[in-house]
Amino acid sequence: MDDVIEIIGGRWRGAILASLCDKEKRFNELKRDLGSITARTLTNELKYLEMNKLISREVGTTSVSSVVYSLTKHGKSLDPLIQSIVSWGQKHRKIVLG
């Protein structure tokens, strides 16, 4: 349990992973999805998730350099867990946030 919480815990990691469950995204798409996260915090969290092999970072070769983030096979294995957490949160939001 501690290992899982260490990897996906915190304010932003789970939200980043949940956002990437839908599809691969660029930095600004992620930032827009997450709302109040700062660019610096998002950068740090993306580096952490990449270091732990949950996401991949691919630099495009177009004239305008674009970076796309996506879940790795390892990261995709968290999808059922993330979907369960999201579902639980939606179901119990009123109780938890009182």
DAPE-V910426 format. One record per residue. N is the residue number from 0. RES is the residue in one small letter. SS is DSSP state (H for helix, E for strand, L for the rest). PHI is phi as a letter, one per 30 degrees, with the letter a starting at -180 (none if undefined). Layout:
n=<N;N>
res=<RES;RES>
ss=<SS;SS>
phi=<PHI;PHI>
This chain:
n=<0;1;2;3;4;5;6;7;8;9;10;11;12;13;14;15;16;17;18;19;20;21;22;23;24;25;26;27;28;29;30;31;32;33;34;35;36;37;38;39;40;41;42;43;44;45;46;47;48;49;50;51;52;53;54;55;56;57;58;59;60;61;62;63;64;65;66;67;68;69;70;71;72;73;74;75;76;77;78;79;80;81;82;83;84;85;86;87;88;89;90;91;92;93;94;95;96;97>
res=<m;d;d;v;i;e;i;i;g;g;r;w;r;g;a;i;l;a;s;l;c;d;k;e;k;r;f;n;e;l;k;r;d;l;g;s;i;t;a;r;t;l;t;n;e;l;k;y;l;e;m;n;k;l;i;s;r;e;v;g;t;t;s;v;s;s;v;v;y;s;l;t;k;h;g;k;s;l;d;p;l;i;q;s;i;v;s;w;g;q;k;h;r;k;i;v;l;g>
ss=<L;H;H;H;H;H;H;H;L;L;L;L;H;H;H;H;H;H;H;H;H;H;L;L;E;E;H;H;H;H;H;H;H;H;L;L;L;L;H;H;H;H;H;H;H;H;H;H;H;H;H;L;L;L;E;E;E;E;E;L;L;L;L;L;L;L;E;E;E;E;E;L;H;H;H;H;L;L;H;H;H;H;H;H;H;H;H;H;H;H;H;H;H;H;H;H;H;L>
phi=<none;d;d;d;d;d;d;c;d;i;d;c;e;d;d;d;d;d;d;d;d;d;a;d;b;d;e;d;d;d;e;d;d;d;i;d;d;d;d;d;d;d;e;d;d;d;d;d;d;d;e;c;i;c;b;c;b;b;c;d;c;d;d;c;d;b;c;c;c;b;d;d;e;d;d;d;d;d;e;d;d;d;d;d;d;d;d;d;d;d;d;c;e;d;d;d;d;h>
